[in-house]
Amino acid sequence: MVAAGEASIAVQPTSELMGEKGLEYLGPIPDELQLIQTFSAAIVAGSKALDAAQRLIAFLGSRRAVAALRRNGMEPIQRG
């Protein structure tokens, strides 16, 4: 609606706004107002593609994946 000129502001997940043409992304809302969504990966018992699943999970934690996440408006988990 913002890109079409039907609204002047949108509050949505950054990842949904970053790729939209016709929008100017101003930045995230303050942390105390954020809804943090955490995504997880797991290998289910009895998986027939154990090796592929392990490689996918390793990739999701890699520097290459972190760069892709950030380019698309998401933040990787901070490991302690």
C-alpha positions, 0 to 999 in steps of 0.5 A, a space after each residue: 500500500 505504501 509503494 502504491 501511494 495508498 499509505 504513508 507508513 508501514 510497520 512490518 518485518 524488515 525482511 518483508 520490506 527490504 525487497 519491495 520497490 518504491 519503498 524507503 526503509 528507514 530502519 527497525 522500530 526500537 527493541 522494546 517494541 520488537 516482536 522477535 521471531 526465532 527460527 530453528 532447524 532440526 533433524 527428525 528421528 528416522 530421517 532418510 537424508 541425515 547427511 543432507 540435513 546435517 549439511 543444511 544445518 551447518 550451512 545455515 550457521 555459516 558466514 555465507 548464510 549469515 550474509 544472506 540473512 542480513 541482506 534480507 533484513 534478518 539477524 542471525 542468532 548471537 552465539 555466546 
